């Protein structure tokens, strides 16, 4: 199993396409993105991860979460619409704040 943890710094911004390309080259089974923000660039990154098979996504800014901060709570990953694929810890929600 290949696990990648990456601090994409402030949501990735203009670097999201490059981040997605690098992740595709590494072919991870699980990705944990630090500083993921549900801004339009991050939403595009999340969509590219889904297209690459990383369909299970979760973010700390998920509005369905009832608990914030540390220690983090245990959360179940939810499948994106195509239902199959590898796991990712990002989520493409534009309603989350940075």
N, C-alpha and C positions, 0 to 999 in steps of 0.2 A: 504494500500500500504506500502510495506517495502522498505526503501531506506537505502543503506549502503554506507558510504564514508570512504575510507581507504587510508592512505598514505603507499604505499607498498615499499617505500624507494629504490631509484635507480633501478627501473624496476623489483624488486622482486628477481632477480638472482636465486640462488638455492632454494629459498623459494616459487617459483611459484606454485609447485604442492600442497604444504600446504595451500597456499592462496586460490587456486581453491577449495580444499576440504572444507575449512572453509566457503567460500562463498556458496557452495552447501548445507552445513548444515544450514546456515541462510536462505536460499531460498528467496533472495531479488527479488524485482520487478525491481529495478533500482540500479546500482552500479556506483559510481564515484571513480576512482582510481587516487590518486595523485602520481606523480613521475613515472607514466607509461612511459616506454621507449620502442620503437619498436626494441628491441634487440631480438635475438633468444629466450631467456627465456620468455620475455614478449609476443612474438608472440605465443609461446606455451600456455601461460596463456589465451590470447585472444581466441585461438582455443578451449580451455577447457570451457571458458565462453559461446561460441557459442554452443558447445555440450550440455551445461546445459540449453540452452534456452535463453541466453542473446545475441540475434543476432544483435541488433541495436547498433553499436559501432561508436565512434567518438573520435579523439585525437587531441590535439593542434598541434601535429607534423604532421598532415595530409597534404601531399604535395599539395592537391587540395585547401587548405585554402589560401586565398590571404592576410590575416591579421594576424599578430602575436602580442603577448603581451597583455597588459591590457589597457583599460578594455576589457574583452573577448566579442567577438561578438556573436550574436545569430546565432546558427547553427542548421540545420535540421539533425536528425539522419538518417543514411542510413541503410537499411536492408542488412544483410549478405545473402549469396546465398539461404538458405532455406526459407527466407522471412517471417518467423513467429517467435514470441518470445518476450521476455522481453527486456528492454533497458539496455545498458551498455555504459559508457563513454570512454571505451578503444577502441583501433583499432589496428589490427595486421599488421602494416606497417613496413617492415624492412628498408625502406629508410630514416626513421626519425632519427635524431641525438639526443643524450641525452643532 
